[in-house]
Amino acid sequence: MQLKRSYVFFVVATATTLLFSCSKTDLVETPTMSFSMKEKKITTQINEPISISTQIVTGTAIFEEWYIGKELVHQGSNFKYSFTSAGNYQINYIAKNKYGIYKDSFLVQVDAPIRPGGESEYVTTLFAFVPAPGQFINKAPGNLISAQGLLGKKGMVSLGAWGGYVVYGFDHSVPNKDGNDIEVMGNALPEWSEPGIIYVMPDDNGNGKPDDTWYELAGSEFGKTDGTYVRDYEVTYFRPEAANKDVPWEDNKGNSGVVKKNSFHTQAYYPEWIVENKYTLKGSWLKTKIDPSRPTYIVSLPYDWGYSDNKTEASGGGKVDISNAVDASGNKVELKAIDFIKIQTGVFGDGGWLGESSTEVAGVKDLHFSTNQ
């Protein structure tokens, strides 16, 4: 059984007092308060109660209210509250009587729980496998058995065309330390890369599920405005009339096309377990670096660093740093550790007779695992 801790501190706080009257008698009766909170900013974890009590310095017949942001959560002098999700919050306090109002506030940083230890350096749980259509889908290495084959070890799974993704979890929290923290292995060659974009998530609500906030790990192309990188991209894939036909698609930029069938892989390319006749994938997009100028030797060149299935010396074989995490607005965020990882095909490329570009994942592991024991 884990014991919960309560945070109680002591000091007199100050705040601005608003007066409804200017008489000396009323001035004395306007509320001012002291708190059992020494600091205006505290750090805690989810489900660990924070306690703040008040004491009247001046004023009588005081009515007290406590808010989290703008939401009223408590009335009275003894405030106790447990946050159920990680994040930054503001506690707003109001004391008032018929003579005036006293206001104060406190900042609270709530950290996600960090799970120590673990039995495997590799991911151990598969939460989702949603590939885009592709030449390997509906058979190995593009089926559910292939995605499960990476649990606790190396394997191989194909994510299909742009937007296809897989979500895994570790049996422990991967800490954010100096340098690279995670390795996402692939099967890229120096002249054939199929870059995948990597996202990470801490277990902010502590429920063991990837239902909190995804953060993209910014790679070498992040934020560029030269047409090599686009955020908030979407593609809808449509089930073809016949399984042996090309798979149509439309994006949210007014473009359309097909994922082409080839003679080497004749099975259906649209995922058979998706019952809907269309589905939409969302994420960030990288411009493909396929060079078709030599039809007999087509190449797909890598980006500098920060992506999976991307072969360069600087890329470190898909090794990535949690410190490169950014939020949905592209702002850098500080994560102490992560619990879940998503890998998504980042390019929309047509390799001719070689088929579509599709990120392959051959293993996902914690580079600090030996120091977590």
HELIX and SHEET records of a PDB file:
HELIX    1   1 LYS A   24  GLU A   29  1                                   6    
HELIX    2   2 LEU A  144  GLN A  148  1                                   5    
HELIX    3   3 ILE A  322  ASN A  324  5                                   3    
HELIX    4   4 GLY A  352  LEU A  354  5                                   3    
HELIX    5   5 PHE A  369  ASN A  372  1                                   4    
SHEET    1   A 3 THR A  17  LEU A  19  0                                        
SHEET    2   A 3 GLY A 100  ASP A 111 -1                                        
SHEET    3   A 3 LYS A  41  GLN A  45  1                                        
SHEET    1   B 5 THR A  17  LEU A  19  0                                        
SHEET    2   B 5 GLY A 100  ASP A 111 -1                                        
SHEET    3   B 5 GLY A  87  ASN A  97 -1                                        
SHEET    4   B 5 PHE A  63  ILE A  68 -1                                        
SHEET    5   B 5 GLU A  71  GLN A  75 -1                                        
SHEET    1   C 3 THR A  32  PHE A  35  0                                        
SHEET    2   C 3 ILE A  50  THR A  58 -1                                        
SHEET    3   C 3 ASN A  78  TYR A  81 -1                                        
SHEET    1   D 6 THR A 125  VAL A 130  0                                        
SHEET    2   D 6 TYR A 165  PRO A 175 -1                                        
SHEET    3   D 6 ALA A 337  THR A 345 -1                                        
SHEET    4   D 6 GLY A 196  MET A 201 -1                                        
SHEET    5   D 6 TYR A 215  LEU A 217 -1                                        
SHEET    6   D 6 ALA A 325  VAL A 326 -1                                        
SHEET    1   E 2 VAL A 157  SER A 158  0                                        
SHEET    2   E 2 GLU A 360  VAL A 361 -1                                        
SHEET    1   F 3 LYS A 319  VAL A 320  0                                        
SHEET    2   F 3 ILE A 182  MET A 185 -1                                        
SHEET    3   F 3 GLY A 363  ASP A 366 -1                                        
SHEET    1   G 4 SER A 256  VAL A 259  0                                        
SHEET    2   G 4 VAL A 247  ASP A 251 -1                                        
SHEET    3   G 4 TYR A 229  PHE A 238 -1                                        
SHEET    4   G 4 LYS A 278  LEU A 286 -1                                        
SHEET    1   H 2 ILE A 290  ASP A 291  0                                        
SHEET    2   H 2 VAL A 299  SER A 300 -1                                        
END                                                                             
